[in-house]
């Protein structure tokens, strides 16, 4: 798997040929992070993709649904085989989750730290 890399501000990198791309486990990690940044109903050609962040964080009893949304997004990312040790918590409108992801590119587990503030503030 190969995917275009992002710079520190979250934009695609250009102008450096193949060095603008990451591959294998790093590509899976980047793809997961980019897919989590998709907002449900925001893209005209993929209206069902993404996570309804505002609805999930703004409503009562939505944590389990957000957990499911995030797990489905991770598990349906190319190169992901399984997710282990998923834990999550909410504090008001802030959601945090951690998990280990097993990919087809490595025997090592990929650790993911998910914080809703990273997705709501566009970081």
C-alpha positions as CSV (number, residue, x, y, z in Angstrom):
1,X,0.0,0.0,0.0
2,X,1.2,3.5,-0.9
3,X,-0.4,6.8,0.0
4,X,0.6,10.4,-0.4
5,X,2.1,11.9,2.7
6,X,0.9,14.9,4.6
7,X,2.9,17.9,5.8
8,X,2.7,19.3,9.4
9,X,-0.4,21.3,8.5
10,X,-2.3,18.3,7.1
11,X,-1.9,19.1,3.4
12,X,-0.7,16.6,0.8
13,X,3.0,16.9,-0.1
14,X,4.1,17.5,-3.7
15,X,7.3,18.1,-5.7
16,X,9.5,15.4,-4.3
17,X,8.5,12.5,-6.5
18,X,8.3,9.2,-4.7
19,X,9.5,10.7,-1.4
20,X,6.1,12.4,-1.2
21,X,4.6,9.0,-0.5
22,X,4.6,6.6,2.5
23,X,4.0,2.9,2.3
24,X,3.0,-0.2,4.2
25,X,2.3,0.3,7.9
26,X,2.9,4.1,7.8
27,X,0.4,4.3,4.9
28,X,-2.2,2.4,6.9
29,X,-1.8,4.7,9.9
30,X,-2.1,7.8,7.7
31,X,-5.1,6.4,5.9
32,X,-6.9,5.6,9.2
33,X,-6.2,9.1,10.4
34,X,-7.5,10.7,7.2
35,X,-10.6,8.5,7.1
36,X,-11.4,9.5,10.7
37,X,-11.3,13.1,9.6
38,X,-14.1,12.5,7.1
39,X,-17.4,13.9,8.2
40,X,-20.6,12.0,7.5
41,X,-22.6,13.5,4.6
42,X,-19.9,16.1,3.8
43,X,-18.6,14.7,0.5
44,X,-21.0,14.8,-2.4
45,X,-19.7,11.6,-4.0
46,X,-19.4,9.6,-0.8
47,X,-22.3,10.8,1.5
48,X,-22.3,7.7,3.6
49,X,-18.5,7.8,4.4
50,X,-17.2,9.4,7.5
51,X,-18.3,9.9,11.1
52,X,-21.1,12.2,12.4
53,X,-18.8,13.8,15.0
54,X,-21.1,16.6,16.0
55,X,-24.2,14.3,16.4
56,X,-22.2,11.7,18.4
57,X,-20.5,14.3,20.7
58,X,-23.6,16.5,21.0
59,X,-26.1,13.9,22.0
60,X,-26.7,11.8,25.1
61,X,-25.8,8.1,25.1
62,X,-23.8,8.3,21.8
63,X,-20.5,7.0,23.1
64,X,-21.2,3.4,22.1
65,X,-22.3,4.5,18.6
66,X,-19.1,6.6,18.2
67,X,-17.1,3.6,19.4
68,X,-18.7,1.5,16.7
69,X,-18.2,4.2,14.0
70,X,-14.5,4.4,14.8
71,X,-14.0,0.7,15.0
72,X,-15.8,0.2,11.7
73,X,-13.7,2.9,10.1
74,X,-10.5,1.4,11.3
75,X,-11.4,-2.2,10.4
76,X,-12.5,-1.2,6.9
77,X,-9.2,0.5,6.1
78,X,-7.1,-1.3,3.5
79,X,-4.3,-3.2,5.2
80,X,-5.9,-3.6,8.6
81,X,-6.4,-7.1,9.9
82,X,-7.6,-6.6,13.4
83,X,-8.0,-4.2,16.3
84,X,-6.9,-5.1,19.9
85,X,-7.2,-3.4,23.3
86,X,-9.7,-0.8,22.2
87,X,-10.6,1.6,25.1
88,X,-12.4,4.9,25.0
89,X,-13.7,7.6,27.3
90,X,-15.7,10.8,27.1
91,X,-15.3,14.0,29.1
92,X,-18.1,16.3,28.2
93,X,-17.9,16.7,24.5
94,X,-14.3,15.4,24.2
95,X,-13.9,11.8,23.2
96,X,-10.6,9.8,23.5
97,X,-9.8,6.3,22.4
98,X,-6.7,4.1,22.1
99,X,-6.2,0.9,20.4
100,X,-3.6,-1.4,18.8
101,X,-4.0,-2.3,15.2
102,X,-2.6,-5.3,13.5
103,X,-1.7,-4.8,9.8
104,X,-0.7,-7.1,7.1
105,X,2.6,-5.2,6.7
106,X,4.2,-5.9,10.1
107,X,4.2,-8.3,13.0
108,X,4.3,-5.3,15.3
109,X,1.1,-3.7,16.6
110,X,0.4,-0.2,15.4
111,X,-0.7,2.0,18.4
112,X,-3.4,4.6,17.6
113,X,-4.4,7.5,19.9
114,X,-7.7,9.1,18.9
115,X,-8.8,12.5,20.3
116,X,-11.9,14.2,19.0
117,X,-10.2,17.6,19.3
118,X,-7.9,16.6,16.5
119,X,-10.9,16.0,14.3
120,X,-13.1,18.8,15.3
121,X,-10.3,21.5,15.1
122,X,-9.0,20.2,11.7
123,X,-5.6,19.2,13.0
